[in-house]
Amino acid sequence: MEEDIQWSLEQLDQLVAGSLDYKQKALLLGMRDLLLEQQKRTEQIQGQLDGTLWSPNDWGE
């Protein structure tokens, strides 16, 4: 995981731990889930791109 993503997750975790408001915690946890999902999708699309670039079968399409 990239360093900036890890830093963001740590910051969100600290904010969640310090929050007393349920709605704020829910929002922060939702942001954390979104960040993790975006990271996963980025890794998947990078893998797909690498696979396409190295596949001679797909070069002619």
C-alpha distance matrix in Angstrom:
0.0 3.7 6.5 8.5 6.8 6.7 10.1 11.3 10.7 12.6 15.2 15.7 16.2 18.7 20.5 20.8 22.2 24.6 25.8 29.1 29.4 28.6 28.0 25.7 23.6 23.6 22.5 19.6 18.4 18.9 16.8 13.9 14.5 14.7 11.4 9.7 12.1 11.6 7.9 9.4 12.4 10.8 9.4 12.9 14.9 13.4 14.5 17.7 18.4 18.0 20.3 22.8 23.0 23.7 26.1 29.7 30.9 29.0 30.1 33.5 32.4
3.7 0.0 3.8 5.6 5.4 6.3 8.7 10.1 10.8 12.5 14.4 15.6 16.7 18.6 20.2 21.2 22.7 24.7 25.9 29.5 29.7 29.2 28.4 25.8 24.2 24.4 22.8 19.8 19.4 19.7 17.0 14.6 15.8 15.4 11.7 11.2 13.6 12.1 8.8 11.4 13.6 11.2 10.7 14.4 15.5 13.8 15.6 18.7 18.7 18.4 21.2 23.3 23.1 24.2 26.9 30.3 31.7 29.6 30.3 33.6 32.6
6.5 3.8 0.0 3.8 5.5 5.1 6.2 8.7 9.9 10.6 12.3 14.3 15.3 16.6 18.5 20.0 21.1 22.8 24.4 28.0 28.7 28.6 28.0 25.0 23.5 24.3 22.7 19.4 19.4 20.3 17.3 15.0 17.0 16.8 13.1 13.1 16.1 14.7 11.7 14.6 16.9 14.6 14.4 18.1 19.2 17.4 19.4 22.5 22.3 21.9 24.8 26.9 26.5 27.6 30.4 33.7 35.3 33.2 33.7 37.1 36.1
8.5 5.6 3.8 0.0 3.8 5.4 5.0 6.2 8.6 9.8 10.5 12.3 14.2 15.4 16.5 18.3 20.0 21.2 22.5 26.2 26.4 26.6 25.6 22.5 21.4 22.2 20.1 17.0 17.6 18.1 14.8 13.2 15.5 14.8 11.1 12.1 15.0 13.2 11.0 14.5 16.3 14.1 14.8 18.4 19.0 17.7 20.2 22.9 22.5 22.8 25.8 27.5 27.1 28.7 31.4 34.7 36.0 33.6 34.1 37.3 36.0
6.8 5.4 5.5 3.8 0.0 3.8 5.4 5.1 6.2 8.6 9.9 10.6 12.3 14.3 15.3 16.4 18.4 20.1 21.0 24.5 24.6 24.2 23.3 20.5 19.1 19.4 17.6 14.6 14.6 15.0 12.0 10.0 11.9 11.5 7.7 8.4 11.4 10.1 8.0 11.3 13.4 11.9 12.7 16.0 17.0 16.4 18.5 21.1 21.3 21.8 24.4 26.2 26.4 27.9 30.3 33.7 34.7 32.3 33.2 36.3 34.8
6.7 6.3 5.1 5.4 3.8 0.0 3.8 5.4 5.1 6.2 8.7 9.9 10.5 12.4 14.3 15.3 16.5 18.5 20.0 23.5 24.1 23.9 23.5 20.7 18.8 19.6 18.4 15.0 14.7 16.0 13.4 10.6 12.8 13.4 9.9 9.7 13.3 12.9 10.4 13.1 15.9 14.7 14.7 18.1 19.7 18.8 20.5 23.3 23.9 23.9 26.4 28.6 28.8 29.9 32.3 35.8 36.9 34.7 35.7 39.0 37.6
10.1 8.7 6.2 5.0 5.4 3.8 0.0 3.8 5.5 5.1 6.2 8.7 9.9 10.7 12.4 14.3 15.4 16.7 18.4 22.1 22.9 23.2 22.8 19.6 18.2 19.5 18.0 14.4 15.0 16.5 13.6 11.5 14.5 14.8 11.4 12.3 15.8 15.0 13.1 16.2 18.6 17.3 17.8 21.2 22.4 21.5 23.6 26.3 26.5 26.7 29.4 31.3 31.3 32.7 35.2 38.7 39.8 37.5 38.3 41.5 40.1
11.3 10.1 8.7 6.2 5.1 5.4 3.8 0.0 3.8 5.4 5.1 6.2 8.6 9.9 10.6 12.3 14.2 15.4 16.4 20.1 20.3 20.4 19.6 16.5 15.3 16.4 14.5 11.1 12.0 13.2 10.0 8.4 11.6 11.7 8.5 10.2 13.5 12.7 11.8 15.0 17.0 16.1 17.3 20.3 21.4 21.1 23.3 25.7 26.0 26.8 29.3 30.9 31.2 32.9 35.2 38.6 39.5 36.9 37.9 40.8 39.2
10.7 10.8 9.9 8.6 6.2 5.1 5.5 3.8 0.0 3.8 5.4 5.1 6.1 8.6 9.9 10.4 12.2 14.3 15.3 18.7 19.1 18.8 18.4 15.7 13.7 14.6 13.5 10.0 9.8 11.5 9.2 6.4 9.5 10.7 8.0 8.5 12.2 12.5 11.4 13.9 16.5 16.2 17.0 19.7 21.4 21.4 23.1 25.5 26.3 27.0 29.2 31.1 31.8 33.1 35.2 38.8 39.4 37.1 38.4 41.4 39.6
12.6 12.5 10.6 9.8 8.6 6.2 5.1 5.4 3.8 0.0 3.8 5.5 5.1 6.3 8.7 9.9 10.6 12.4 14.3 17.8 19.0 19.2 19.4 16.4 14.3 16.1 15.4 11.6 11.8 14.2 12.2 9.6 12.8 14.3 11.7 12.2 15.9 16.2 14.8 17.3 20.1 19.7 20.1 23.0 24.8 24.4 26.1 28.7 29.5 29.8 32.1 34.2 34.7 35.9 38.1 41.7 42.5 40.3 41.5 44.6 43.0
15.2 14.4 12.3 10.5 9.9 8.7 6.2 5.1 5.4 3.8 0.0 3.8 5.4 5.1 6.3 8.7 9.9 10.7 12.3 16.0 16.9 17.7 17.6 14.1 12.9 15.0 13.7 10.0 11.4 13.7 11.3 9.7 13.4 14.4 12.1 13.6 17.0 17.0 16.2 19.1 21.4 20.9 21.9 24.8 26.1 26.0 28.0 30.4 30.9 31.6 34.0 35.8 36.2 37.7 40.0 43.5 44.3 41.8 42.8 45.8 44.1
15.7 15.6 14.3 12.3 10.6 9.9 8.7 6.2 5.1 5.5 3.8 0.0 3.8 5.4 5.0 6.1 8.6 9.9 10.4 14.0 14.3 14.6 14.3 11.1 9.5 11.3 10.1 6.4 7.6 10.0 8.0 6.7 10.4 11.7 10.2 11.8 14.8 15.3 15.3 17.7 19.9 20.0 21.3 23.8 25.2 25.6 27.5 29.6 30.4 31.5 33.6 35.3 36.0 37.6 39.6 43.1 43.6 41.1 42.4 45.2 43.2
16.2 16.7 15.3 14.2 12.3 10.5 9.9 8.6 6.1 5.1 5.4 3.8 0.0 3.8 5.4 5.1 6.1 8.6 10.0 13.2 14.3 14.4 15.0 12.2 9.7 11.8 11.9 8.2 8.2 11.5 10.5 8.2 11.4 13.6 12.3 12.8 16.1 17.3 16.8 18.7 21.4 21.8 22.5 24.9 26.8 27.1 28.6 30.9 32.1 32.8 34.7 36.7 37.6 38.9 40.8 44.4 44.9 42.6 44.1 47.0 45.1
18.7 18.6 16.6 15.4 14.3 12.4 10.7 9.9 8.6 6.3 5.1 5.4 3.8 0.0 3.8 5.4 5.1 6.2 8.6 12.1 13.9 14.9 15.8 12.6 10.7 13.7 13.5 10.0 11.0 14.3 13.1 11.5 14.9 16.8 15.3 16.3 19.6 20.4 19.8 22.1 24.7 24.8 25.6 28.2 29.9 30.0 31.7 34.1 35.0 35.6 37.8 39.7 40.4 41.7 43.8 47.4 48.0 45.7 47.0 49.9 48.1
20.5 20.2 18.5 16.5 15.3 14.3 12.4 10.6 9.9 8.7 6.3 5.0 5.4 3.8 0.0 3.8 5.4 5.1 6.0 9.8 10.9 12.2 12.6 9.2 8.0 11.2 10.7 7.5 9.6 12.5 11.4 10.9 14.3 15.8 15.0 16.5 19.4 20.1 20.3 22.6 24.8 25.0 26.3 28.7 30.2 30.6 32.5 34.6 35.4 36.5 38.6 40.3 41.1 42.7 44.6 48.1 48.6 46.0 47.4 50.1 48.1
20.8 21.2 20.0 18.3 16.4 15.3 14.3 12.3 10.4 9.9 8.7 6.1 5.1 5.4 3.8 0.0 3.8 5.4 5.2 8.3 9.3 9.6 10.6 7.9 5.4 8.5 9.2 6.4 7.3 10.7 10.7 9.9 12.7 14.9 14.7 15.8 18.4 19.8 20.1 22.0 24.2 25.0 26.2 28.2 29.9 30.7 32.3 34.2 35.5 36.6 38.4 40.1 41.2 42.7 44.4 48.0 48.2 45.8 47.4 50.1 47.9
22.2 22.7 21.1 20.0 18.4 16.5 15.4 14.2 12.2 10.6 9.9 8.6 6.1 5.1 5.4 3.8 0.0 3.8 5.7 8.2 10.6 11.4 13.3 10.9 8.4 11.7 12.9 10.2 10.6 14.2 14.3 13.0 15.7 18.2 17.7 18.3 21.3 22.8 22.6 24.4 27.0 27.7 28.4 30.6 32.6 33.1 34.5 36.7 38.0 38.8 40.6 42.6 43.6 44.9 46.7 50.3 50.7 48.4 50.0 52.8 50.8
24.6 24.7 22.8 21.2 20.1 18.5 16.7 15.4 14.3 12.4 10.7 9.9 8.6 6.2 5.1 5.4 3.8 0.0 3.8 6.6 9.3 11.4 13.1 10.3 9.1 12.8 13.5 11.1 12.6 16.0 15.7 15.1 18.1 20.1 19.7 20.8 23.7 24.8 24.9 27.0 29.3 29.8 30.9 33.2 34.8 35.3 37.0 39.1 40.2 41.1 43.1 44.9 45.8 47.3 49.2 52.8 53.2 50.7 52.2 54.9 52.9
25.8 25.9 24.4 22.5 21.0 20.0 18.4 16.4 15.3 14.3 12.3 10.4 10.0 8.6 6.0 5.2 5.7 3.8 0.0 3.8 5.6 7.9 9.5 7.0 6.3 10.1 10.8 9.4 11.2 14.1 14.4 14.5 17.2 19.0 19.2 20.6 23.0 24.2 24.9 26.9 28.9 29.7 31.1 33.0 34.6 35.5 37.2 39.0 40.2 41.4 43.3 44.9 46.0 47.6 49.3 52.8 53.0 50.4 52.0 54.6 52.3
29.1 29.5 28.0 26.2 24.5 23.5 22.1 20.1 18.7 17.8 16.0 14.0 13.2 12.1 9.8 8.3 8.2 6.6 3.8 0.0 3.8 6.5 9.1 7.9 7.6 10.9 12.4 11.9 13.3 16.0 16.9 17.3 19.5 21.5 22.1 23.4 25.5 27.0 27.9 29.6 31.5 32.6 34.0 35.8 37.4 38.5 40.1 41.8 43.1 44.5 46.1 47.7 49.0 50.6 52.1 55.7 55.7 53.2 54.9 57.3 54.9
29.4 29.7 28.7 26.4 24.6 24.1 22.9 20.3 19.1 19.0 16.9 14.3 14.3 13.9 10.9 9.3 10.6 9.3 5.6 3.8 0.0 3.8 5.6 5.3 6.3 8.7 10.1 10.7 12.3 14.2 15.5 16.6 18.4 20.0 21.2 22.8 24.4 25.8 27.2 28.8 30.4 31.7 33.4 34.8 36.3 37.7 39.4 40.7 42.1 43.7 45.3 46.6 48.1 49.9 51.2 54.7 54.5 51.8 53.6 55.9 53.3
28.6 29.2 28.6 26.6 24.2 23.9 23.2 20.4 18.8 19.2 17.7 14.6 14.4 14.9 12.2 9.6 11.4 11.4 7.9 6.5 3.8 0.0 3.8 5.5 5.1 6.1 8.6 9.9 10.5 12.1 14.2 15.2 16.4 18.2 19.9 21.1 22.4 24.2 25.8 27.0 28.5 30.1 31.8 32.9 34.5 36.2 37.6 38.8 40.4 42.1 43.4 44.8 46.5 48.2 49.3 52.8 52.4 49.8 51.8 54.0 51.3
28.0 28.4 28.0 25.6 23.3 23.5 22.8 19.6 18.4 19.4 17.6 14.3 15.0 15.8 12.6 10.6 13.3 13.1 9.5 9.1 5.6 3.8 0.0 3.8 5.4 5.0 6.2 8.6 9.9 10.4 12.3 14.2 15.3 16.4 18.4 20.1 20.9 22.4 24.4 25.7 26.8 28.4 30.4 31.5 32.7 34.5 36.2 37.2 38.6 40.6 41.9 43.0 44.7 46.6 47.7 51.1 50.6 47.9 49.7 51.8 49.0
25.7 25.8 25.0 22.5 20.5 20.7 19.6 16.5 15.7 16.4 14.1 11.1 12.2 12.6 9.2 7.9 10.9 10.3 7.0 7.9 5.3 5.5 3.8 0.0 3.8 5.4 5.1 6.2 8.6 9.8 10.5 12.3 14.2 15.2 16.5 18.5 19.9 21.0 22.7 24.5 25.7 26.9 28.9 30.3 31.5 33.0 34.9 36.1 37.2 39.0 40.7 41.8 43.2 45.2 46.5 50.0 49.8 47.0 48.6 50.9 48.3
23.6 24.2 23.5 21.4 19.1 18.8 18.2 15.3 13.7 14.3 12.9 9.5 9.7 10.7 8.0 5.4 8.4 9.1 6.3 7.6 6.3 5.1 5.4 3.8 0.0 3.8 5.4 5.1 6.0 8.4 9.8 10.4 12.2 14.1 15.2 16.5 18.3 19.8 21.1 22.6 24.3 25.6 27.2 28.7 30.2 31.6 33.2 34.6 36.1 37.6 39.1 40.6 42.0 43.8 45.1 48.6 48.4 45.8 47.6 50.0 47.5
23.6 24.4 24.3 22.2 19.4 19.6 19.5 16.4 14.6 16.1 15.0 11.3 11.8 13.7 11.2 8.5 11.7 12.8 10.1 10.9 8.7 6.1 5.0 5.4 3.8 0.0 3.8 5.5 5.2 6.0 8.6 9.8 10.5 12.2 14.2 15.4 16.4 18.2 20.0 21.1 22.4 24.2 25.9 26.9 28.4 30.2 31.7 32.7 34.4 36.2 37.4 38.7 40.4 42.2 43.2 46.8 46.3 43.7 45.7 47.9 45.2
22.5 22.8 22.7 20.1 17.6 18.4 18.0 14.5 13.5 15.4 13.7 10.1 11.9 13.5 10.7 9.2 12.9 13.5 10.8 12.4 10.1 8.6 6.2 5.1 5.4 3.8 0.0 3.8 5.5 5.0 6.2 8.7 9.9 10.4 12.3 14.3 15.2 16.4 18.4 20.0 20.9 22.3 24.5 25.6 26.7 28.5 30.3 31.3 32.6 34.5 36.0 37.1 38.6 40.6 41.8 45.2 44.9 42.1 43.8 46.0 43.3
19.6 19.8 19.4 17.0 14.6 15.0 14.4 11.1 10.0 11.6 10.0 6.4 8.2 10.0 7.5 6.4 10.2 11.1 9.4 11.9 10.7 9.9 8.6 6.2 5.1 5.5 3.8 0.0 3.8 5.3 5.0 6.2 8.7 9.8 10.5 12.5 14.3 15.3 16.6 18.5 20.0 21.0 22.9 24.5 25.7 27.0 28.9 30.3 31.5 33.1 34.8 36.1 37.4 39.3 40.7 44.2 44.2 41.5 43.1 45.5 43.1
18.4 19.4 19.4 17.6 14.6 14.7 15.0 12.0 9.8 11.8 11.4 7.6 8.2 11.0 9.6 7.3 10.6 12.6 11.2 13.3 12.3 10.5 9.9 8.6 6.0 5.2 5.5 3.8 0.0 3.8 5.3 4.9 6.2 8.6 9.8 10.6 12.3 14.2 15.4 16.6 18.4 19.9 21.3 22.7 24.4 25.8 27.3 28.7 30.3 31.8 33.2 34.7 36.2 37.9 39.1 42.7 42.5 40.0 41.9 44.3 41.9
18.9 19.7 20.3 18.1 15.0 16.0 16.5 13.2 11.5 14.2 13.7 10.0 11.5 14.3 12.5 10.7 14.2 16.0 14.1 16.0 14.2 12.1 10.4 9.8 8.4 6.0 5.0 5.3 3.8 0.0 3.8 5.3 5.1 6.1 8.6 9.9 10.5 12.2 14.2 15.3 16.4 18.2 20.1 21.0 22.4 24.2 25.8 26.8 28.3 30.2 31.5 32.7 34.4 36.3 37.3 40.8 40.4 37.7 39.6 41.9 39.3
16.8 17.0 17.3 14.8 12.0 13.4 13.6 10.0 9.2 12.2 11.3 8.0 10.5 13.1 11.4 10.7 14.3 15.7 14.4 16.9 15.5 14.2 12.3 10.5 9.8 8.6 6.2 5.0 5.3 3.8 0.0 3.8 5.5 5.0 6.1 8.7 9.8 10.5 12.3 14.2 15.3 16.3 18.5 19.9 20.9 22.4 24.4 25.6 26.7 28.5 30.2 31.3 32.7 34.7 36.0 39.5 39.4 36.6 38.2 40.5 38.1
13.9 14.6 15.0 13.2 10.0 10.6 11.5 8.4 6.4 9.6 9.7 6.7 8.2 11.5 10.9 9.9 13.0 15.1 14.5 17.3 16.6 15.2 14.2 12.3 10.4 9.8 8.7 6.2 4.9 5.3 3.8 0.0 3.8 5.4 5.1 6.3 8.6 9.9 10.7 12.5 14.4 15.4 16.8 18.6 20.1 21.3 22.9 24.5 25.9 27.3 28.9 30.5 31.8 33.4 34.9 38.4 38.5 36.0 37.6 40.2 38.0
14.5 15.8 17.0 15.5 11.9 12.8 14.5 11.6 9.5 12.8 13.4 10.4 11.4 14.9 14.3 12.7 15.7 18.1 17.2 19.5 18.4 16.4 15.3 14.2 12.2 10.5 9.9 8.7 6.2 5.1 5.5 3.8 0.0 3.8 5.5 5.2 6.1 8.6 9.9 10.6 12.3 14.2 15.5 16.6 18.4 20.0 21.3 22.6 24.3 25.9 27.1 28.6 30.3 31.9 33.0 36.6 36.3 33.9 35.8 38.3 35.9
14.7 15.4 16.8 14.8 11.5 13.4 14.8 11.7 10.7 14.3 14.4 11.7 13.6 16.8 15.8 14.9 18.2 20.1 19.0 21.5 20.0 18.2 16.4 15.2 14.1 12.2 10.4 9.8 8.6 6.1 5.0 5.4 3.8 0.0 3.8 5.5 5.1 6.1 8.6 9.8 10.5 12.1 14.3 15.2 16.3 18.2 19.9 20.9 22.2 24.2 25.6 26.7 28.3 30.3 31.4 34.8 34.6 31.8 33.6 35.9 33.5
11.4 11.7 13.1 11.1 7.7 9.9 11.4 8.5 8.0 11.7 12.1 10.2 12.3 15.3 15.0 14.7 17.7 19.7 19.2 22.1 21.2 19.9 18.4 16.5 15.2 14.2 12.3 10.5 9.8 8.6 6.1 5.1 5.5 3.8 0.0 3.8 5.5 5.2 6.2 8.7 10.0 10.5 12.5 14.3 15.4 16.5 18.5 20.0 21.0 22.6 24.4 25.7 26.9 28.8 30.3 33.8 34.0 31.3 32.8 35.4 33.2
9.7 11.2 13.1 12.1 8.4 9.7 12.3 10.2 8.5 12.2 13.6 11.8 12.8 16.3 16.5 15.8 18.3 20.8 20.6 23.4 22.8 21.1 20.1 18.5 16.5 15.4 14.3 12.5 10.6 9.9 8.7 6.3 5.2 5.5 3.8 0.0 3.8 5.5 5.1 6.2 8.7 9.9 10.7 12.4 14.4 15.4 16.7 18.5 20.0 21.2 22.7 24.5 25.9 27.3 28.7 32.4 32.5 30.1 31.9 34.6 32.6
12.1 13.6 16.1 15.0 11.4 13.3 15.8 13.5 12.2 15.9 17.0 14.8 16.1 19.6 19.4 18.4 21.3 23.7 23.0 25.5 24.4 22.4 20.9 19.9 18.3 16.4 15.2 14.3 12.3 10.5 9.8 8.6 6.1 5.1 5.5 3.8 0.0 3.8 5.4 5.1 6.2 8.5 9.9 10.5 12.3 14.2 15.4 16.4 18.3 20.0 21.1 22.5 24.3 25.9 26.9 30.5 30.2 27.7 29.7 32.2 29.9
11.6 12.1 14.7 13.2 10.1 12.9 15.0 12.7 12.5 16.2 17.0 15.3 17.3 20.4 20.1 19.8 22.8 24.8 24.2 27.0 25.8 24.2 22.4 21.0 19.8 18.2 16.4 15.3 14.2 12.2 10.5 9.9 8.6 6.1 5.2 5.5 3.8 0.0 3.8 5.4 5.1 6.1 8.6 9.8 10.5 12.1 14.2 15.2 16.3 18.2 19.8 20.9 22.3 24.3 25.6 29.0 29.0 26.2 27.8 30.4 28.1
7.9 8.8 11.7 11.0 8.0 10.4 13.1 11.8 11.4 14.8 16.2 15.3 16.8 19.8 20.3 20.1 22.6 24.9 24.9 27.9 27.2 25.8 24.4 22.7 21.1 20.0 18.4 16.6 15.4 14.2 12.3 10.7 9.9 8.6 6.2 5.1 5.4 3.8 0.0 3.8 5.5 5.1 6.3 8.7 10.1 10.6 12.4 14.3 15.4 16.6 18.4 20.1 21.1 22.8 24.4 28.0 28.3 25.9 27.3 30.2 28.4
9.4 11.4 14.6 14.5 11.3 13.1 16.2 15.0 13.9 17.3 19.1 17.7 18.7 22.1 22.6 22.0 24.4 27.0 26.9 29.6 28.8 27.0 25.7 24.5 22.6 21.1 20.0 18.5 16.6 15.3 14.2 12.5 10.6 9.8 8.7 6.2 5.1 5.4 3.8 0.0 3.8 5.4 5.2 6.3 8.8 10.0 10.7 12.4 14.3 15.5 16.6 18.5 20.1 21.4 22.6 26.3 26.3 24.1 26.0 28.8 26.9
12.4 13.6 16.9 16.3 13.4 15.9 18.6 17.0 16.5 20.1 21.4 19.9 21.4 24.7 24.8 24.2 27.0 29.3 28.9 31.5 30.4 28.5 26.8 25.7 24.3 22.4 20.9 20.0 18.4 16.4 15.3 14.4 12.3 10.5 10.0 8.7 6.2 5.1 5.5 3.8 0.0 3.8 5.4 4.9 6.1 8.5 9.7 10.4 12.1 14.1 15.1 16.3 18.2 20.0 20.9 24.4 24.2 21.6 23.5 26.1 23.9
10.8 11.2 14.6 14.1 11.9 14.7 17.3 16.1 16.2 19.7 20.9 20.0 21.8 24.8 25.0 25.0 27.7 29.8 29.7 32.6 31.7 30.1 28.4 26.9 25.6 24.2 22.3 21.0 19.9 18.2 16.3 15.4 14.2 12.1 10.5 9.9 8.5 6.1 5.1 5.4 3.8 0.0 3.8 5.4 5.3 6.1 8.6 9.9 10.5 12.2 14.2 15.3 16.4 18.4 19.9 23.3 23.7 21.0 22.4 25.2 23.4
9.4 10.7 14.4 14.8 12.7 14.7 17.8 17.3 17.0 20.1 21.9 21.3 22.5 25.6 26.3 26.2 28.4 30.9 31.1 34.0 33.4 31.8 30.4 28.9 27.2 25.9 24.5 22.9 21.3 20.1 18.5 16.8 15.5 14.3 12.5 10.7 9.9 8.6 6.3 5.2 5.4 3.8 0.0 3.8 5.6 5.1 6.2 8.7 9.9 10.5 12.3 14.3 15.4 16.6 18.3 21.9 22.5 20.3 21.8 24.9 23.5
12.9 14.4 18.1 18.4 16.0 18.1 21.2 20.3 19.7 23.0 24.8 23.8 24.9 28.2 28.7 28.2 30.6 33.2 33.0 35.8 34.8 32.9 31.5 30.3 28.7 26.9 25.6 24.5 22.7 21.0 19.9 18.6 16.6 15.2 14.3 12.4 10.5 9.8 8.7 6.3 4.9 5.4 3.8 0.0 3.8 5.4 5.1 6.2 8.6 9.9 10.5 12.3 14.3 15.5 16.4 20.1 20.1 17.9 19.9 22.8 21.0
14.9 15.5 19.2 19.0 17.0 19.7 22.4 21.4 21.4 24.8 26.1 25.2 26.8 29.9 30.2 29.9 32.6 34.8 34.6 37.4 36.3 34.5 32.7 31.5 30.2 28.4 26.7 25.7 24.4 22.4 20.9 20.1 18.4 16.3 15.4 14.4 12.3 10.5 10.1 8.8 6.1 5.3 5.6 3.8 0.0 3.8 5.3 4.9 6.1 8.5 9.7 10.4 12.1 14.2 15.2 18.5 18.6 15.9 17.5 20.3 18.4
13.4 13.8 17.4 17.7 16.4 18.8 21.5 21.1 21.4 24.4 26.0 25.6 27.1 30.0 30.6 30.7 33.1 35.3 35.5 38.5 37.7 36.2 34.5 33.0 31.6 30.2 28.5 27.0 25.8 24.2 22.4 21.3 20.0 18.2 16.5 15.4 14.2 12.1 10.6 10.0 8.5 6.1 5.1 5.4 3.8 0.0 3.8 5.4 5.1 6.1 8.5 9.9 10.5 12.3 14.2 17.6 18.4 16.0 17.0 20.2 19.0
14.5 15.6 19.4 20.2 18.5 20.5 23.6 23.3 23.1 26.1 28.0 27.5 28.6 31.7 32.5 32.3 34.5 37.0 37.2 40.1 39.4 37.6 36.2 34.9 33.2 31.7 30.3 28.9 27.3 25.8 24.4 22.9 21.3 19.9 18.5 16.7 15.4 14.2 12.4 10.7 9.7 8.6 6.2 5.1 5.3 3.8 0.0 3.8 5.4 5.1 6.1 8.6 9.9 10.7 12.1 15.8 16.5 14.7 16.3 19.5 18.5
17.7 18.7 22.5 22.9 21.1 23.3 26.3 25.7 25.5 28.7 30.4 29.6 30.9 34.1 34.6 34.2 36.7 39.1 39.0 41.8 40.7 38.8 37.2 36.1 34.6 32.7 31.3 30.3 28.7 26.8 25.6 24.5 22.6 20.9 20.0 18.5 16.4 15.2 14.3 12.4 10.4 9.9 8.7 6.2 4.9 5.4 3.8 0.0 3.8 5.5 5.1 6.2 8.6 10.0 10.5 14.0 14.0 11.8 13.8 16.7 15.2
18.4 18.7 22.3 22.5 21.3 23.9 26.5 26.0 26.3 29.5 30.9 30.4 32.1 35.0 35.4 35.5 38.0 40.2 40.2 43.1 42.1 40.4 38.6 37.2 36.1 34.4 32.6 31.5 30.3 28.3 26.7 25.9 24.3 22.2 21.0 20.0 18.3 16.3 15.4 14.3 12.1 10.5 9.9 8.6 6.1 5.1 5.4 3.8 0.0 3.8 5.4 5.1 6.1 8.6 10.0 13.0 13.7 11.0 12.0 15.2 14.1
18.0 18.4 21.9 22.8 21.8 23.9 26.7 26.8 27.0 29.8 31.6 31.5 32.8 35.6 36.5 36.6 38.8 41.1 41.4 44.5 43.7 42.1 40.6 39.0 37.6 36.2 34.5 33.1 31.8 30.2 28.5 27.3 25.9 24.2 22.6 21.2 20.0 18.2 16.6 15.5 14.1 12.2 10.5 9.9 8.5 6.1 5.1 5.5 3.8 0.0 3.8 5.5 5.2 6.2 8.6 11.9 13.4 11.6 12.3 15.9 15.6
20.3 21.2 24.8 25.8 24.4 26.4 29.4 29.3 29.2 32.1 34.0 33.6 34.7 37.8 38.6 38.4 40.6 43.1 43.3 46.1 45.3 43.4 41.9 40.7 39.1 37.4 36.0 34.8 33.2 31.5 30.2 28.9 27.1 25.6 24.4 22.7 21.1 19.8 18.4 16.6 15.1 14.2 12.3 10.5 9.7 8.5 6.1 5.1 5.4 3.8 0.0 3.8 5.5 5.3 6.1 9.8 10.6 9.3 11.0 14.4 14.0
22.8 23.3 26.9 27.5 26.2 28.6 31.3 30.9 31.1 34.2 35.8 35.3 36.7 39.7 40.3 40.1 42.6 44.9 44.9 47.7 46.6 44.8 43.0 41.8 40.6 38.7 37.1 36.1 34.7 32.7 31.3 30.5 28.6 26.7 25.7 24.5 22.5 20.9 20.1 18.5 16.3 15.3 14.3 12.3 10.4 9.9 8.6 6.2 5.1 5.5 3.8 0.0 3.8 5.5 5.2 8.2 8.6 6.3 7.8 11.0 10.4
23.0 23.1 26.5 27.1 26.4 28.8 31.3 31.2 31.8 34.7 36.2 36.0 37.6 40.4 41.1 41.2 43.6 45.8 46.0 49.0 48.1 46.5 44.7 43.2 42.0 40.4 38.6 37.4 36.2 34.4 32.7 31.8 30.3 28.3 26.9 25.9 24.3 22.3 21.1 20.1 18.2 16.4 15.4 14.3 12.1 10.5 9.9 8.6 6.1 5.2 5.5 3.8 0.0 3.8 5.7 7.9 9.8 7.8 7.5 11.2 11.6
23.7 24.2 27.6 28.7 27.9 29.9 32.7 32.9 33.1 35.9 37.7 37.6 38.9 41.7 42.7 42.7 44.9 47.3 47.6 50.6 49.9 48.2 46.6 45.2 43.8 42.2 40.6 39.3 37.9 36.3 34.7 33.4 31.9 30.3 28.8 27.3 25.9 24.3 22.8 21.4 20.0 18.4 16.6 15.5 14.2 12.3 10.7 10.0 8.6 6.2 5.3 5.5 3.8 0.0 3.8 6.4 9.0 8.5 8.5 12.2 13.3
26.1 26.9 30.4 31.4 30.3 32.3 35.2 35.2 35.2 38.1 40.0 39.6 40.8 43.8 44.6 44.4 46.7 49.2 49.3 52.1 51.2 49.3 47.7 46.5 45.1 43.2 41.8 40.7 39.1 37.3 36.0 34.9 33.0 31.4 30.3 28.7 26.9 25.6 24.4 22.6 20.9 19.9 18.3 16.4 15.2 14.2 12.1 10.5 10.0 8.6 6.1 5.2 5.7 3.8 0.0 3.8 5.4 5.6 6.8 10.0 11.0
29.7 30.3 33.7 34.7 33.7 35.8 38.7 38.6 38.8 41.7 43.5 43.1 44.4 47.4 48.1 48.0 50.3 52.8 52.8 55.7 54.7 52.8 51.1 50.0 48.6 46.8 45.2 44.2 42.7 40.8 39.5 38.4 36.6 34.8 33.8 32.4 30.5 29.0 28.0 26.3 24.4 23.3 21.9 20.1 18.5 17.6 15.8 14.0 13.0 11.9 9.8 8.2 7.9 6.4 3.8 0.0 3.8 5.4 5.2 7.8 9.9
30.9 31.7 35.3 36.0 34.7 36.9 39.8 39.5 39.4 42.5 44.3 43.6 44.9 48.0 48.6 48.2 50.7 53.2 53.0 55.7 54.5 52.4 50.6 49.8 48.4 46.3 44.9 44.2 42.5 40.4 39.4 38.5 36.3 34.6 34.0 32.5 30.2 29.0 28.3 26.3 24.2 23.7 22.5 20.1 18.6 18.4 16.5 14.0 13.7 13.4 10.6 8.6 9.8 9.0 5.4 3.8 0.0 3.8 5.7 6.9 8.2
29.0 29.6 33.2 33.6 32.3 34.7 37.5 36.9 37.1 40.3 41.8 41.1 42.6 45.7 46.0 45.8 48.4 50.7 50.4 53.2 51.8 49.8 47.9 47.0 45.8 43.7 42.1 41.5 40.0 37.7 36.6 36.0 33.9 31.8 31.3 30.1 27.7 26.2 25.9 24.1 21.6 21.0 20.3 17.9 15.9 16.0 14.7 11.8 11.0 11.6 9.3 6.3 7.8 8.5 5.6 5.4 3.8 0.0 3.8 5.6 5.6
30.1 30.3 33.7 34.1 33.2 35.7 38.3 37.9 38.4 41.5 42.8 42.4 44.1 47.0 47.4 47.4 50.0 52.2 52.0 54.9 53.6 51.8 49.7 48.6 47.6 45.7 43.8 43.1 41.9 39.6 38.2 37.6 35.8 33.6 32.8 31.9 29.7 27.8 27.3 26.0 23.5 22.4 21.8 19.9 17.5 17.0 16.3 13.8 12.0 12.3 11.0 7.8 7.5 8.5 6.8 5.2 5.7 3.8 0.0 3.8 5.6
33.5 33.6 37.1 37.3 36.3 39.0 41.5 40.8 41.4 44.6 45.8 45.2 47.0 49.9 50.1 50.1 52.8 54.9 54.6 57.3 55.9 54.0 51.8 50.9 50.0 47.9 46.0 45.5 44.3 41.9 40.5 40.2 38.3 35.9 35.4 34.6 32.2 30.4 30.2 28.8 26.1 25.2 24.9 22.8 20.3 20.2 19.5 16.7 15.2 15.9 14.4 11.0 11.2 12.2 10.0 7.8 6.9 5.6 3.8 0.0 3.8
32.4 32.6 36.1 36.0 34.8 37.6 40.1 39.2 39.6 43.0 44.1 43.2 45.1 48.1 48.1 47.9 50.8 52.9 52.3 54.9 53.3 51.3 49.0 48.3 47.5 45.2 43.3 43.1 41.9 39.3 38.1 38.0 35.9 33.5 33.2 32.6 29.9 28.1 28.4 26.9 23.9 23.4 23.5 21.0 18.4 19.0 18.5 15.2 14.1 15.6 14.0 10.4 11.6 13.3 11.0 9.9 8.2 5.6 5.6 3.8 0.0
